[in-house]
Amino acid sequence: MRLPRDLDGDDLVKALRSCGYELTRQTGSHMRLTTSVNGEHHVTVPKHSPLRVGTLSGILSDVAAHLGETRDELAARIFK
C-alpha cells in the first residue's frame, strides 16, 4: 500500500490510537506513544508537518512488528 504523503505527526498519533497507543509524554517536537497490547511498547513520533515518507515507514514498521502484522496490513487498517 502506498503511504500518505501529506500526513503530519498529530494525524499519525490519532491513527495509532485505534491500535491501542496513547500519548504518554511530549518533549519539544517529539511525542512518545505507549501501548500495553501484546506487552508494553513505546514509539516516538515527530510533530512535523508533513512527516517524511521514510520516517512514517519506519514508525509503521516498528508498530506492525510489535502487533505481529506487516506494515502494509497496518497501513490499510489505520488509513482506511
C-alpha positions in Angstrom: 0.0 0.0 0.0 1.2 3.5 -0.8 1.8 5.6 2.3 0.1 9.0 2.5 2.5 11.9 1.6 0.7 14.7 3.5 0.4 13.1 6.9 1.6 15.1 9.9 2.6 13.8 13.3 -0.7 14.7 15.0 -2.7 12.7 12.4 -0.4 9.7 12.9 -1.0 9.8 16.6 -4.8 9.9 16.1 -4.5 6.9 13.7 -2.3 4.9 16.1 -4.9 5.4 18.9 -7.1 2.8 17.1 -4.3 0.3 17.7 -4.2 0.9 21.4 -1.4 3.6 21.6 -1.8 6.5 23.9 0.2 9.7 24.2 2.4 9.4 27.3 4.6 12.5 27.0 5.8 15.2 24.7 9.2 16.8 24.7 9.7 19.6 22.3 8.6 18.5 18.9 8.5 14.7 19.6 5.6 12.7 21.0 6.0 9.4 22.8 3.2 6.8 22.5 2.9 3.7 24.6 0.7 0.6 24.4 0.2 -2.4 26.6 -1.3 -4.5 23.8 1.0 -7.6 23.3 3.3 -6.3 26.1 4.5 -2.8 26.6 5.8 -0.9 23.5 6.9 2.7 23.0 7.2 4.6 19.8 8.4 8.2 19.2 6.5 10.3 16.6 8.0 13.7 15.5 5.5 16.5 15.4 6.4 17.5 11.9 4.2 18.5 9.0 4.4 16.6 6.8 6.2 13.5 8.1 8.9 12.2 5.7 7.9 9.0 4.0 10.9 7.1 5.4 10.1 8.3 8.9 6.5 7.2 8.5 7.5 3.9 7.1 9.9 3.2 9.9 7.3 4.1 12.6 4.7 1.9 10.9 7.2 -1.0 10.5 8.1 -0.8 14.2 4.4 -0.8 15.3 3.5 -3.6 12.9 6.3 -5.8 14.1 5.1 -5.3 17.7 1.5 -6.1 16.7 2.5 -9.1 14.6 1.4 -7.9 11.2 3.0 -6.5 8.1 3.4 -2.8 7.5 1.0 -2.9 4.6 -1.7 -4.6 6.7 -1.3 -2.0 9.4 -1.4 0.9 7.0 -4.5 -0.5 5.3 -6.2 -0.8 8.7 -5.4 2.7 10.0 -5.6 4.7 6.8 -9.0 3.5 5.5 
